[in-house]
Amino acid sequence: MTDWPTLLDFDQNHIWHPYAKMPAGIPAIGVAKTQGAIITLADGTELVDGMSSWWAAMHGYNHPKIQQAMHEQIDTMPHIMFGGFTHEPAIELAKRLVKLTPDGLEKVFLVDSGSVAMEVAIKMAMQYWISREQPNKNKLLSFEHGYHGDTFATMAICDPVNGMHSLFSQVLPQHFFAPAPQMGFDINSDDSDIAAVRQLLEQHHDDIAAVTIEPIVQGAGGMRFYRPDFLRQLRSLCDEFNVLLIADEIATGFGRTGKLFACEWADIRPDIMALGKTLTGGHITLAATLATTDISDTISQGQPGILAHGPTFMGNPLACRAAIANIDVLLDSPWQDNIQRIEDQFNDTLLPLKTQDGIADTRVLGAIGVIELERGDLGPHIQAVGIEKGIWVRPFGKLIYTMPAYNIPQAQLNQLTNGLTQAVKTAVQSAIQNA
Ligand SMILES: *Cc1c(COP(=O)(O)O)cnc(C)c1O
């Protein structure tokens, strides 16, 4: 028998959790196992997973085809250094990524995590301009409410207010920030947001290497959806002012918004694209940075003539095999129908909450549902009521959001939307009563 109380006590006192204090304010909950869209806790409680482990488990946990591919790879070659060697899993994965992503993204760099994929994207953009003997083009233009990772180069392009800029202001490089695109996937905008980008590029393009943006969905920095036309116009502005466009598809990639990649909504091709999160269906960590041949040729023909990056676990064969199986499972599945099914259900169940007291906004795109509250302190209460109702959500400040596995069984999807609705109502009402 696992002695959970002792284990959890050790966890509390010795192990950091994401964005947590030590010991953690709210203790972490022991998990015993996962299967499909179900998480089984140490005490046997089963929860319907509303988070897909932060966008990662798009087919649910323990997918048999992905597991089988990983078992085979573990028995053959779990890892080999990528310096000087190559292997079938890396090649087969890169083939798929080149084929599926927008035309022209042909060169693949395989890394271990999303933040590092963005670091590599930034490095590619800077080396591109160094190679073209315009080293002053070394700043980035990013967006308010953006999120691109937790490492230093990526923190510097996250939202300057809700990111960590004030904490690390002495050491973070200074970049340019444009206002976030206006909220709304199908609004008719006055384009004042794109006008602000134009103005920044007009003034500073000589200093700017690239624009970095999350296409269509700004994720962790606000769960905001914006119109494809903004992205289309942004692509044109990048061409006009001779700056590169880096699309961070780490959260949106592989179907979550209803298109395989969110860039497809605007029918654009970025110069560099970062992928991660659900690349292996949540089975093991892996991320990738794709770039055009123009970028790879320019870097390779310039000085020092190489892309200056090469992590120890680059191209890990076990992770690549998981990613290949994951992508094949996705393409063999009716994923568009599944996304539509989840979108319809979120539209029916979550959108109507908008009129309730205490709720600022509700919004849905693809298999992403968002409830934005008026206050930011109800997350722990909502999470606790959710667990009583048999669901797992992880609120973030004012944002209660869910992005379940695409193939979540209908009964579990019903439980998720019922439980979430009840948890939000309960927490909001008790806060109003106690006010
Ligand atoms: C999660 C995320 C990242 C960072 O990925 P990690 O694997 O957590 O380092 C970067 N950009 C976006 C849009 C993300 O959602």
The ligand as an SDF file (V2000), in Angstrom:
LIG
                    3D

 15 15  0  0  0  0  0  0  0  0999 V2000
    2.7580   26.6050  -23.0240 C   0  0  0  0  0  0  0  0  0  0  0  0
    3.1890   27.6120  -24.0070 C   0  0  0  0  0  0  0  0  0  0  0  0
    4.5510   27.9190  -24.1810 C   0  0  0  0  0  0  0  0  0  0  0  0
    5.6410   27.3110  -23.3310 C   0  0  0  0  0  0  0  0  0  0  0  0
    5.7360   25.9240  -23.4790 O   0  0  0  0  0  0  0  0  0  0  0  0
    6.4450   25.0580  -22.3180 P   0  0  0  0  0  0  0  0  0  0  0  0
    6.4570   23.6690  -22.8580 O   0  0  0  0  0  0  0  0  0  0  0  0
    5.5860   25.2240  -21.1030 O   0  0  0  0  0  0  0  0  0  0  0  0
    7.8000   25.6180  -22.1230 O   0  0  0  0  0  0  0  0  0  0  0  0
    4.8830   28.8590  -25.1460 C   0  0  0  0  0  0  0  0  0  0  0  0
    3.9510   29.4570  -25.9000 N   0  0  0  0  0  0  0  0  0  0  0  0
    2.6380   29.1660  -25.7720 C   0  0  0  0  0  0  0  0  0  0  0  0
    1.6440   29.8290  -26.6600 C   0  0  0  0  0  0  0  0  0  0  0  0
    2.2130   28.2450  -24.8170 C   0  0  0  0  0  0  0  0  0  0  0  0
    0.9060   27.9840  -24.6740 O   0  0  0  0  0  0  0  0  0  0  0  0
  1  2  1  0
  2  3  1  0
  2 14  2  0
  3  4  1  0
  3 10  2  0
  4  5  1  0
  5  6  1  0
  6  7  2  0
  6  8  1  0
  6  9  1  0
 10 11  1  0
 11 12  2  0
 12 13  1  0
 12 14  1  0
 14 15  1  0
M  END
$$$$
